[in-house]
Amino acid sequence: MTDALFTEFLLVLMRTLTIYFAVLLIMRIMGKREIGQLSPIDLVVAIMIAELAAIPMEDISRPLHHGLLPIAILAFAELAFSYFAMRWMPMRRFLDGSPTLIIRDGQLLDDEMRRTRYNLNDLLAQLREKDVFNIADVEVALLETSGKLSVLLKSQKRPATPEDLNIPTAYEGLVSPLIMDGVVNHRVLQMIGFDEAWLRQELLRQGITKQSDVFFASIDTQGQLYVSRRQLKGQAQVQVE
């Protein structure tokens, strides 16, 4: 490899990594959303950022700031629009749209379906994904701005809950992960009021001398410890205390 080719390779590598981390930082600043939950303006901004990021990577004769500056401007505009949308309902409705009522009291609202270009095949498929096979069982169905369908069944068709049956239940809460991939989560240990010495003692009670032998360990709000060892000879060893 000649010096010129090596220099060009280093230049492309540096520009690519710079743009990668810049775009990653900007996307993190813009907030966390799943692809299916992107509003139209979020999707437009994401596509434009991808196009702008490709320009200085494909053409190294262009200055790097020709790609980074427009990306930064787009990110600033997105943050500004989001800020105003949080405080002004008309702006929020313009940017994100509004949910559309598709089913009311078991009846299809075909006018709304035509207005949103939402066909029966899509509706039936999304109802089946929610284990609903009879439109007459639906009290309300809303087509969200993300394209997902929110469904409320009629009260007679909903599964019975412990509250319906007057059955008392205990608080469950969240399971706290203590070890992941052999690494102790000290922050979680501190949050639940334990330390690493207690964890080592609990592992010793199960015959585990090294935390690196643990693939995953967690504890629930009832104090029950779950431990999954690393696979040994193709079999996972799971212990619940």
Stockholm file with secondary structure:
# STOCKHOLM 1.0

chainA/1-241         MTDALFTEFLLVLMRTLTIYFAVLLIMRIMGKREIGQLSPIDLVVAIMIAELAAIPMEDISRPLHHGLLPIAILAFAELAFSYFAMRWMPMRRFLDGSPTLIIRDGQLLDDEMRRTRYNLNDLLAQLREKDVFNIADVEVALLETSGKLSVLLKSQKRPATPEDLNIPTAYEGLVSPLIMDGVVNHRVLQMIGFDEAWLRQELLRQGITKQSDVFFASIDTQGQLYVSRRQLKGQAQVQVE
#=GR chainA/1-241 SS CCHHHHHHHHHHHHHHHHHHHHHHHHHHHHCCCCGGGCCHHHHHHHHHHHHHHHHHHHCTTSCTHHHHHHHHHHHHHHHHHHHHHHHCHHHHHHHHCCCEEEEETTEECHHHHHHTTCCHHHHHHHHHHTTCCCGGGEEEEEECTTSCEEEEECGGGSCCCTTTTTCCCCCCCCCEEEEETTEECHHHHHHTTCCHHHHHHHHHHTTCCCGGGEEEEEECTTCCEEEEECCBTTBCCEEEC
#=GC SS_cons         CCHHHHHHHHHHHHHHHHHHHHHHHHHHHHCCCCGGGCCHHHHHHHHHHHHHHHHHHHCTTSCTHHHHHHHHHHHHHHHHHHHHHHHCHHHHHHHHCCCEEEEETTEECHHHHHHTTCCHHHHHHHHHHTTCCCGGGEEEEEECTTSCEEEEECGGGSCCCTTTTTCCCCCCCCCEEEEETTEECHHHHHHTTCCHHHHHHHHHHTTCCCGGGEEEEEECTTCCEEEEECCBTTBCCEEEC
//
